[in-house]
Amino acid sequence: MLAATSMVESNSLKPNTFYIEVSGAGLPEVDGLFVPSTAPPTESESGTISSLGYWNGKMAWDRADGKSARSPALSYSNTYQSWRICRLDGHLAYDATCDDDMPPTNTPWHVYKKGVEPAPKVVVHHFDPRQPCPAPNVVFVLGGPGAGKGTMCELAESQLGWTHLSTGELLRAQRESGGPTADTIERIIAAGDLVPSDIVVKLLRDAMETITRTTGKKNFLLDGFPRSDSNLNAWNDAFGQQSELPKMLFFECPFDVLQQRVLARAKYTGRVDDNVESLKSRFDTFKAETLPTVARFKRQNKCIEFDTSQDRQTVYAMFCEHLAEFTDDTLASKPLSERAEMLLGLRPFPQ
C-alpha cells in the first residue's frame, strides 16, 4: 500500500526538463548524455515511491542510448544521501555525497566499488543538447565612453536577471584561457589592430549558447556592441540576414559630462585609457565608427535613445522600463542589494 505522503509528494513535483552530460570518467562506458527518466512508479530501497522523472524525491535520469541495465541510471539515494551513476551492467560506479537538488557539477565525484579513476565531470543542460539552442533575446547597449553602459548593465544583471556580456572581457578571457582563437587575437591586438568582427561575433554567440544551455537564461545585454557596421554585418551573417534585428538602447550623453565622469572614475579604476587625450581619441572613434551604426537602427525604428546625463536613479528607471517586456516580474520587484544601492549613489562605496 502506498503511503499518502509519498503520493502527495510525487503529485506535487515539477516536471524534470534537464539533461545531464557526463564526461572524462575513468570508465568510458559511463560517459554520455542522460535524459529525464521514464521509469514507471516504483518503490525505492528507502521505501519512497518514485514518479515520472524522479527517484527518492529528486530528479532522475536514464542513459540517452538506453544501454544501462538500471533505470534510472543517474539518481539520488536517500539511504546513502548521495548522487549515484551506474555502469552499463547496473553496478554503481561513481557517487557524490551531498543533499543537493541536482547532481553536483562543482564538487568532485567519488570512485565507487565498480568505478575506475578518474571520476567524471558532470554538466547540467537546461535544454536538450542534441537540439539547436533556443534563440537568445538580445538587447544592444551603446553609448560613448563614460555614458554609463557598464553600470546599468551590471545593475540589470544583478537585479533583473539579465546577462551582461562585454566583447572586451570575452576577448581577454579567450586570450587568458588559451582558447582556439587565442593566438590569433593576441597577434592582432599586439599589432594594434582591431579583432575581426567574425571572431568577435563567434565569441558572443558561443558565450550566449553556453550560458543558455547551462543556466537557462536567454536575456542578454551586449555592452558596446555593435561598434561598427562591420560588427553588425558579421552579426547578420551569423544569425541570418532575415532574422529580426535586436533592439538597441543608445545612451546619449554630452562630451563634457563624459569627460567629468571618466576623469572622476580614473581615481579608482586604474585604466590607462581614462585620461583626457585617450578619451578624445575614443570619442572621435565612437563618432566616426559607431554613430553611423546607431543611425541604421534609428532608420529601422529599432533604437531607443535616452539622456544618461541625468542622475543614475532616473537613468536606471528608464533602463528597467525598456527591459520590462522580458524581465521576470519577481526579479523586477525585489529590493535593491547593497551593491546596487552603491552603483545608484544611494549609499557610499566602502573606503
Phi, psi and chi 1 to 4 in degrees:
 res  aa     phi    psi   chi1   chi2   chi3   chi4
   1 MET       -  133.9 -178.6  174.0  176.8      -
   2 LEU   -82.0  136.0  -56.5 -176.1      -      -
   3 ALA   -68.8  142.4      -      -      -      -
   4 ALA   -61.8  -37.6      -      -      -      -
   5 THR   -64.4  -35.5   53.5      -      -      -
   6 SER   -66.7  -39.7  -63.8      -      -      -
   7 MET   -66.7  -42.0  -68.5  -60.9  -67.4      -
   8 VAL   -63.7  -43.1  171.4      -      -      -
   9 GLU   -61.3  -45.3  179.3 -179.5  -37.3      -
  10 SER   -68.7  -30.8   64.6      -      -      -
  11 ASN   -78.2  -16.6  -71.0  -24.8      -      -
  12 SER   -99.8    0.8   62.2      -      -      -
  13 LEU   -78.8  139.5  -61.4  172.0      -      -
  14 LYS   -76.8  152.7   64.0 -179.6 -178.6 -179.3
  15 PRO   -59.0  143.6  -23.4   33.9      -      -
  16 ASN   -83.1  112.5  179.6   -3.2      -      -
  17 THR  -118.6   12.9   57.4      -      -      -
  18 PHE   -95.8  158.7  -63.7   93.1      -      -
  19 TYR  -126.3  141.3  -65.1   78.7      -      -
  20 ILE  -116.0  129.3  -51.8  -63.9      -      -
  21 GLU  -109.6  122.9 -177.8 -177.9   -0.6      -
  22 VAL  -112.0  130.6  177.6      -      -      -
  23 SER  -147.7  159.3   62.7      -      -      -
  24 GLY    74.8   17.1      -      -      -      -
  25 ALA   -73.6  148.6      -      -      -      -
  26 GLY   -65.3  -20.3      -      -      -      -
  27 LEU  -106.7   94.0 -165.8   62.6      -      -
  28 PRO   -53.9  -28.3  -25.7   35.2      -      -
  29 GLU   -65.1  -18.1   67.5  173.3   42.8      -
  30 VAL   -75.8  -29.9  169.6      -      -      -
  31 ASP   -62.3  149.8  -69.1  -13.2      -      -
  32 GLY   142.6 -173.7      -      -      -      -
  33 LEU   -96.4  135.8 -179.2   65.8      -      -
  34 PHE  -115.2  132.4  -68.9   70.9      -      -
  35 VAL  -114.3  160.1  -60.2      -      -      -
  36 PRO   -50.9  130.3  -30.3   38.0      -      -
  37 SER   -65.5  141.0  177.9      -      -      -
  38 THR  -112.2   17.6   57.1      -      -      -
  39 ALA   -61.7  137.6      -      -      -      -
  40 PRO   -67.8  159.7   26.3  -35.2      -      -
  41 PRO   -52.0  127.7  -27.6   36.2      -      -
  42 THR  -143.3  152.9  -48.7      -      -      -
  43 GLU   -85.6  125.4 -176.0  174.3  -25.3      -
  44 SER   -78.6  178.8   74.6      -      -      -
  45 GLU   -64.3  -21.5   76.8  -75.2   -9.0      -
  46 SER   -94.8    0.9   64.9      -      -      -
  47 GLY    91.3    2.7      -      -      -      -
  48 THR   -81.2  139.5  -58.0      -      -      -
  49 ILE   -88.9  121.2  -55.8  -56.9      -      -
  50 SER   -74.3  165.8   68.5      -      -      -
  51 SER  -139.0  170.4   57.2      -      -      -
  52 LEU   -53.5  121.7 -170.1   64.8      -      -
  53 GLY    82.1    3.4      -      -      -      -
  54 TYR  -132.5  157.5  -82.1   77.1      -      -
  55 TRP  -151.3  126.2 -173.0  -99.0      -      -
  56 ASN    55.9   35.8  -74.3  -32.5      -      -
  57 GLY    81.0   -1.1      -      -      -      -
  58 LYS  -122.5  157.2  -64.6 -175.4 -173.1  -69.2
  59 MET   -59.1  150.6  -65.7  179.8 -173.2      -
  60 ALA  -140.7  157.0      -      -      -      -
  61 TRP  -136.0  149.4  -67.6  -94.8      -      -
  62 ASP  -107.9  159.7  -65.1  -39.3      -      -
  63 ARG   -65.5  137.9  -71.3 -169.7   61.8   90.2
  64 ALA   -64.2  -29.6      -      -      -      -
  65 ASP   -85.3   -3.9   57.2   19.2      -      -
  66 GLY    69.8   15.1      -      -      -      -
  67 LYS   -84.6  -14.8  -67.0 -178.8  177.7  179.7
  68 SER   -74.9  140.6  175.8      -      -      -
  69 ALA   -76.3  -14.5      -      -      -      -
  70 ARG  -109.6  138.1  179.4 -172.1  -69.8 -124.8
  71 SER  -134.3  120.8  177.9      -      -      -
  72 PRO   -77.1  156.1   25.9  -33.0      -      -
  73 ALA   -90.7  -18.1      -      -      -      -
  74 LEU  -133.9  114.8 -165.5  166.7      -      -
  75 SER  -157.6  177.8   62.5      -      -      -
  76 TYR  -106.5  138.4 -173.3   79.1      -      -
  77 SER  -106.1  117.9  167.6      -      -      -
  78 ASN   -66.1  -38.0  -78.5  -14.4      -      -
  79 THR   -60.2  -44.8  -56.6      -      -      -
  80 TYR  -101.9   -1.3  -65.3   94.6      -      -
  81 GLN    49.6   52.7  -63.3 -175.5  -33.3      -
  82 SER  -153.0  153.6   64.3      -      -      -
  83 TRP   -83.0  144.6  -75.6   95.8      -      -
  84 ARG  -137.9  141.2  -49.6 -174.4  130.4 -162.9
  85 ILE  -121.4  132.2  -52.1  173.4      -      -
  86 CYS  -104.6  163.5   72.5      -      -      -
  87 ARG   -76.6  175.8  -55.9 -168.1  -36.4  179.3
  88 LEU   -64.6  -29.7  -63.4 -173.7      -      -
  89 ASP   -83.4    2.2   60.7    9.2      -      -
  90 GLY    96.2  -15.7      -      -      -      -
  91 HIS   -70.5  144.5  -73.7   91.7      -      -
  92 LEU   -74.5  138.4  -63.6  176.6      -      -
  93 ALA  -117.2  -36.0      -      -      -      -
  94 TYR  -141.3  145.7  -58.4   97.0      -      -
  95 ASP  -143.9  163.0   67.6  -15.0      -      -
  96 ALA  -140.9  111.7      -      -      -      -
  97 THR   -79.1  111.6  -58.2      -      -      -
  98 CYS  -173.4  172.1   65.3      -      -      -
  99 ASP  -115.1   23.7 -167.9   35.5      -      -
 100 ASP   -61.6  149.4  -63.7   -4.9      -      -
 101 ASP   -68.9  -25.3  -71.9  -25.7      -      -
 102 MET  -125.7  158.4  -62.1  -75.3  -73.8      -
 103 PRO   -54.5  131.3  -24.1   33.9      -      -
 104 PRO   -66.7  139.9   24.0  -33.1      -      -
 105 THR  -112.2  -15.0   57.4      -      -      -
 106 ASN  -112.6   -8.2  -64.2  -40.0      -      -
 107 THR  -106.8  145.0   55.7      -      -      -
 108 PRO   -65.2  139.9  -19.1   31.4      -      -
 109 TRP   -85.0  152.6  -75.1   68.3      -      -
 110 HIS   -99.2  139.5  168.0 -107.8      -      -
 111 VAL   -78.7  117.8  177.7      -      -      -
 112 TYR   -87.8 -174.7 -158.3   67.6      -      -
 113 LYS   -52.5  -44.2  -65.9  178.7 -178.6  177.8
 114 LYS   -99.5   10.6  -61.6  -68.2 -176.5  176.2
 115 GLY   -94.0  171.7      -      -      -      -
 116 VAL  -135.7  140.3  176.4      -      -      -
 117 GLU   -62.3  148.6  -68.6  -81.1    4.7      -
 118 PRO   -85.6  165.3   33.3  -37.0      -      -
 119 ALA   -70.6  153.4      -      -      -      -
 120 PRO   -79.7  166.2   31.9  -37.6      -      -
 121 LYS   -98.4  139.1  176.3 -176.7  177.9 -177.5
 122 VAL  -120.4  131.3  171.3      -      -      -
 123 VAL  -125.3  133.2  175.0      -      -      -
 124 VAL   -96.5  126.8  175.0      -      -      -
 125 HIS  -107.3  133.7  -67.2  -88.4      -      -
 126 HIS   -83.0  -13.1  -75.2 -114.6      -      -
 127 PHE  -137.1  153.7  -57.8   94.5      -      -
 128 ASP   -60.0  113.8 -171.6  -18.7      -      -
 129 PRO   -67.1  -11.3   23.3  -32.4      -      -
 130 ARG   -80.6  -11.7  -62.1  167.5  -62.0 -176.2
 131 GLN  -108.5  157.8  -58.1  -62.8  -35.7      -
 132 PRO   -57.0  146.3  -23.2   33.4      -      -
 133 CYS   -69.6  138.3 -173.6      -      -      -
 134 PRO   -55.3  144.7  -25.2   34.5      -      -
 135 ALA   -64.8  139.3      -      -      -      -
 136 PRO   -75.5  154.4   29.9  -35.6      -      -
 137 ASN  -100.3  109.2  174.9   47.8      -      -
 138 VAL  -112.2  139.4  172.4      -      -      -
 139 VAL  -126.4  124.1  172.3      -      -      -
 140 PHE   -81.5  138.4  -65.3  145.9      -      -
 141 VAL  -123.7  114.9 -178.2      -      -      -
 142 LEU  -127.0  156.1  -79.0  178.2      -      -
 143 GLY   169.0  163.2      -      -      -      -
 144 GLY   -67.4  166.7      -      -      -      -
 145 PRO   -60.4  125.1   19.3  -30.3      -      -
 146 GLY    92.4    4.1      -      -      -      -
 147 ALA   -75.0  -13.4      -      -      -      -
 148 GLY   105.5   12.9      -      -      -      -
 149 LYS   -59.5  -51.2  -58.4 -175.6  -60.4  -62.1
 150 GLY   -62.2  -41.6      -      -      -      -
 151 THR   -62.9  -48.0  -62.7      -      -      -
 152 MET   -67.7  -36.7  -68.3  -59.4  131.4      -
 153 CYS   -68.1  -38.4  -73.2      -      -      -
 154 GLU   -63.8  -41.0 -178.6 -179.4  -19.0      -
 155 LEU   -62.9  -44.2  -77.5  163.8      -      -
 156 ALA   -65.6  -32.1      -      -      -      -
 157 GLU   -70.5  -46.3 -176.8  167.8   60.9      -
 158 SER   -78.7  -31.8   63.9      -      -      -
 159 GLN  -100.7  -30.4  -68.9  -67.3  132.7      -
 160 LEU  -114.0   -3.0  -53.6  178.1      -      -
 161 GLY    81.7    7.3      -      -      -      -
 162 TRP   -76.9  157.7  -74.6   69.2      -      -
 163 THR  -104.6  127.2  -61.5      -      -      -
 164 HIS   -98.0  118.5  171.2 -155.4      -      -
 165 LEU  -118.1  130.6  -67.8  179.3      -      -
 166 SER  -116.5  129.2  160.2      -      -      -
 167 THR   -62.3  -36.0   55.3      -      -      -
 168 GLY   -62.0  -43.1      -      -      -      -
 169 GLU   -67.7  -37.8  -69.4 -179.7    2.8      -
 170 LEU   -64.9  -39.8  -70.6  174.1      -      -
 171 LEU   -65.4  -42.0  -72.3  168.3      -      -
 172 ARG   -63.6  -43.2  -78.9 -168.7  -69.0  -85.8
 173 ALA   -63.1  -38.3      -      -      -      -
 174 GLN   -65.9  -40.4 -178.2   75.7 -176.1      -
 175 ARG   -65.7  -43.8  -66.1  165.6   67.9 -169.5
 176 GLU   -71.3  -31.7  -67.8  169.6    2.9      -
 177 SER   -84.6  -10.1   67.4      -      -      -
 178 GLY    70.4   33.7      -      -      -      -
 179 GLY   -63.5  177.7      -      -      -      -
 180 PRO   -60.8  -25.3   17.4  -30.2      -      -
 181 THR  -108.9   11.9   55.6      -      -      -
 182 ALA   -59.1  -47.2      -      -      -      -
 183 ASP   -64.6  -41.7  -70.1  -17.7      -      -
 184 THR   -62.1  -45.8  -59.3      -      -      -
 185 ILE   -62.3  -42.6  -67.1  171.1      -      -
 186 GLU   -60.2  -46.1 -173.1   69.4   45.7      -
 187 ARG   -63.2  -42.4  -73.5 -163.7  -56.7  -88.4
 188 ILE   -65.9  -46.2  -67.9  169.9      -      -
 189 ILE   -67.4  -39.9  -67.8  178.1      -      -
 190 ALA   -61.0  -31.6      -      -      -      -
 191 ALA   -81.9   -3.6      -      -      -      -
 192 GLY    81.1   15.0      -      -      -      -
 193 ASP   -98.4  166.1  -62.3  -34.4      -      -
 194 LEU   -84.4  139.9  -66.4  175.0      -      -
 195 VAL   -66.6  132.8  176.1      -      -      -
 196 PRO   -54.1  143.8  -26.4   35.1      -      -
 197 SER   -61.0  -33.8  -65.9      -      -      -
 198 ASP   -66.0  -33.2   58.8  -23.7      -      -
 199 ILE   -69.5  -43.1  -67.9  179.1      -      -
 200 VAL   -60.4  -46.6  173.1      -      -      -
 201 VAL   -65.8  -38.6  169.7      -      -      -
 202 LYS   -62.3  -41.5 -173.9  178.0 -172.1  -51.1
 203 LEU   -61.2  -42.5  -71.6  176.8      -      -
 204 LEU   -63.4  -46.8  -75.1  169.8      -      -
 205 ARG   -64.1  -43.5 -174.1  170.8 -171.8  170.6
 206 ASP   -63.8  -41.4  -70.5  -10.7      -      -
 207 ALA   -63.9  -43.2      -      -      -      -
 208 MET   -65.6  -40.0  -70.7 -170.6  -69.8      -
 209 GLU   -66.8  -43.3  176.9  162.2  -18.8      -
 210 THR   -60.4  -45.3  -62.3      -      -      -
 211 ILE   -65.3  -42.9  -69.8  167.1      -      -
 212 THR   -63.7  -44.6  -64.5      -      -      -
 213 ARG   -69.0  -36.1  -70.3 -163.3 -179.1  -79.8
 214 THR   -94.9  -15.4   57.2      -      -      -
 215 THR  -123.6  -18.1   70.5      -      -      -
 216 GLY    84.1   -4.3      -      -      -      -
 217 LYS   -79.1  137.3  -65.5 -178.6  177.4 -178.9
 218 LYS  -126.6   -1.7  -65.2 -169.9  -72.5 -175.6
 219 ASN   -95.0  120.6  -70.4  -20.1      -      -
 220 PHE  -128.6  135.1  -65.4   92.8      -      -
 221 LEU  -105.7  118.8  -64.3  168.7      -      -
 222 LEU   -99.5  103.6  -56.8 -165.1      -      -
 223 ASP   -79.7  118.3  175.4    1.5      -      -
 224 GLY    78.5   21.9      -      -      -      -
 225 PHE  -134.5  138.8 -174.7   91.4      -      -
 226 PRO   -85.1  135.1   29.5  -33.4      -      -
 227 ARG   -82.0  -13.9  -65.9 -177.9 -176.5  -87.4
 228 SER  -156.1  168.3   63.6      -      -      -
 229 ASP   -62.1  -32.5  -78.3  -10.2      -      -
 230 SER   -62.4  -43.2  172.5      -      -      -
 231 ASN   -57.6  -47.1  -82.6  177.7      -      -
 232 LEU   -66.8  -39.9 -176.5   55.3      -      -
 233 ASN   -64.1  -39.8  -67.9  -23.5      -      -
 234 ALA   -65.6  -36.4      -      -      -      -
 235 TRP   -61.5  -47.1  176.2  -85.6      -      -
 236 ASN   -63.9  -36.1  -70.3  -25.6      -      -
 237 ASP   -63.9  -39.0  -71.7  -18.5      -      -
 238 ALA   -76.6  -38.0      -      -      -      -
 239 PHE  -104.6   -2.5  -71.6   89.2      -      -
 240 GLY   103.8  127.8      -      -      -      -
 241 GLN   -61.9  -25.6  -63.5  -70.0  -21.0      -
 242 GLN   -93.9   -4.5  -57.2  -54.4  -44.6      -
 243 SER   -71.2  150.9   60.9      -      -      -
 244 GLU   -66.3  136.6 -175.4  176.5   -3.2      -
 245 LEU   -71.8  132.3 -159.1   62.0      -      -
 246 PRO   -61.8  159.0  -22.9   33.9      -      -
 247 LYS   -74.1  146.3  175.8  168.4   67.5  176.0
 248 MET  -115.7  134.2  174.3 -176.1  -72.5      -
 249 LEU  -105.6  115.7  -60.2 -177.7      -      -
 250 PHE  -106.9  120.4  177.7   58.7      -      -
 251 PHE   -88.7  102.8  -72.5   18.3      -      -
 252 GLU   -87.5  129.3  176.9   61.5   66.1      -
 253 CYS  -154.0  129.0 -168.1      -      -      -
 254 PRO   -59.3  150.1  -20.9   32.2      -      -
 255 PHE   -61.6  -39.0  179.3   77.9      -      -
 256 ASP   -63.5  -33.2   59.7  -27.4      -      -
 257 VAL   -71.8  -42.3  175.8      -      -      -
 258 LEU   -57.8  -42.7  -63.6  177.9      -      -
 259 GLN   -63.6  -43.9 -179.6  170.6  -69.9      -
 260 GLN   -60.0  -43.5  -68.7  172.9   12.0      -
 261 ARG   -67.0  -45.4  -70.7  178.8  177.6  175.5
 262 VAL   -64.7  -42.6  168.1      -      -      -
 263 LEU   -67.9  -33.5  -65.7 -179.7      -      -
 264 ALA   -69.2  -41.0      -      -      -      -
 265 ARG   -77.3  -17.5   78.1 -176.9 -175.2 -171.0
 266 ALA   -60.5  -25.8      -      -      -      -
 267 LYS   -66.7  -22.6  -57.5  172.9 -174.6  177.0
 268 TYR  -114.1  -29.9  -50.1  100.6      -      -
 269 THR   -82.0  -33.4   62.6      -      -      -
 270 GLY    74.3   10.1      -      -      -      -
 271 ARG   -70.7  132.0  -73.5  179.5   50.1  166.2
 272 VAL   -70.2  -18.6  -64.5      -      -      -
 273 ASP   -96.4    7.1   57.4   -8.7      -      -
 274 ASP   -92.1   71.7  -84.3   -7.2      -      -
 275 ASN  -148.2  167.3   56.7   71.7      -      -
 276 VAL   -61.3  -48.0  174.6      -      -      -
 277 GLU   -62.7  -45.9  -73.5 -171.4    6.3      -
 278 SER   -64.9  -39.4 -179.1      -      -      -
 279 LEU   -60.6  -44.6  173.3   62.7      -      -
 280 LYS   -61.7  -41.2  -71.8 -179.9  178.4  177.7
 281 SER   -64.9  -44.9  174.8      -      -      -
 282 ARG   -64.5  -38.0  -70.0  159.3   61.6 -161.3
 283 PHE   -69.6  -37.9 -168.8   69.2      -      -
 284 ASP   -63.6  -41.6  -73.0  -17.0      -      -
 285 THR   -63.8  -41.0  -60.2      -      -      -
 286 PHE   -58.8  -45.8  172.1   74.1      -      -
 287 LYS   -66.1  -39.6  -71.3 -169.5  -64.2 -177.3
 288 ALA   -75.3  -40.4      -      -      -      -
 289 GLU  -102.2  -36.3  -65.0 -171.1    6.5      -
 290 THR   -92.5  -39.2  -54.8      -      -      -
 291 LEU   -60.0  -36.9  -73.1 -175.7      -      -
 292 PRO   -61.0  -34.0  -26.8   36.4      -      -
 293 THR   -68.0  -41.2  -55.3      -      -      -
 294 VAL   -59.1  -40.3  174.5      -      -      -
 295 ALA   -62.2  -35.8      -      -      -      -
 296 ARG   -62.0  -40.8  -74.0  177.8   62.6  175.6
 297 PHE   -68.0  -38.5  -81.0   77.3      -      -
 298 LYS   -63.5  -40.0  -71.8 -179.1  177.3  179.7
 299 ARG   -64.1  -27.5  -72.1 -166.2  -64.8  -89.9
 300 GLN   -98.3   12.0  -62.6 -173.6   44.8      -
 301 ASN    55.4   37.6  -64.3  -43.7      -      -
 302 LYS  -113.4    8.7  -60.1  -68.2  -70.7 -174.4
 303 CYS  -116.9  128.4  178.5      -      -      -
 304 ILE  -111.3  118.9  -62.0  170.4      -      -
 305 GLU  -109.2  134.0 -179.6  177.2  -13.4      -
 306 PHE  -145.9  156.6   48.3   96.2      -      -
 307 ASP   -81.0  112.1 -179.9    7.3      -      -
 308 THR   -97.9   15.0   59.6      -      -      -
 309 SER   -81.7   -8.3   66.1      -      -      -
 310 GLN   -73.3  175.8  -56.2  174.9   78.7      -
 311 ASP   -65.5  155.4   64.0   87.0      -      -
 312 ARG   -62.7  -35.4  -79.9  172.3  -79.9  179.3
 313 GLN   -63.2  -40.2  -64.9   96.5  -57.6      -
 314 THR   -66.6  -44.0  -60.4      -      -      -
 315 VAL   -63.7  -42.7  174.3      -      -      -
 316 TYR   -63.3  -39.3 -179.4   58.1      -      -
 317 ALA   -61.1  -41.8      -      -      -      -
 318 MET   -66.4  -41.2  -68.0 -171.8  -65.8      -
 319 PHE   -60.3  -46.6 -162.1   55.5      -      -
 320 CYS   -60.4  -40.6  -69.2      -      -      -
 321 GLU   -60.5  -40.7  178.6 -175.5  -12.1      -
 322 HIS   -79.0  -11.4  -66.6  -53.8      -      -
 323 LEU  -102.7   -5.4  -60.6  178.7      -      -
 324 ALA   -59.7  -32.9      -      -      -      -
 325 GLU   -56.5  -33.8  179.6 -176.6   -1.1      -
 326 PHE  -114.8    8.9  -62.2  102.6      -      -
 327 THR   -94.2  135.3  -60.8      -      -      -
 328 ASP   -62.5  126.3 -173.9  -36.9      -      -
 329 ASP   -58.9  -36.0  -70.1  -21.0      -      -
 330 THR   -67.1  -32.7   58.4      -      -      -
 331 LEU   -75.3  -39.4  -66.2  176.7      -      -
 332 ALA   -63.7  -26.9      -      -      -      -
 333 SER   -96.8   -0.9   59.9      -      -      -
 334 LYS   -74.8  151.6   74.3  176.2 -175.9  179.7
 335 PRO   -62.3  153.6  -19.7   31.2      -      -
 336 LEU   -67.8  138.4  -68.2  172.1      -      -
 337 SER   -76.0  168.3   65.8      -      -      -
 338 GLU   -60.9  -41.4  -72.2 -171.4    9.0      -
 339 ARG   -62.1  -41.4  172.4   66.5  177.6  175.5
 340 ALA   -64.0  -40.4      -      -      -      -
 341 GLU   -63.9  -36.5  -70.1 -178.7  -13.9      -
 342 MET   -64.9  -45.8  -67.4  175.0 -168.3      -
 343 LEU   -63.5  -29.6  -69.8  170.3      -      -
 344 LEU   -89.2    1.0  -71.0  170.0      -      -
 345 GLY    76.4   18.3      -      -      -      -
 346 LEU   -88.6  -14.8  -61.4  174.3      -      -
 347 ARG  -150.6  151.9   69.9  162.1   64.9 -154.9
 348 PRO   -74.2  152.2   26.4  -33.9      -      -
 349 PHE   -72.2  148.5  -76.7   94.4      -      -
 350 PRO   -63.6  144.3   21.1  -31.9      -      -
 351 GLN   -76.3      -  -62.7  -62.6  -41.6      -
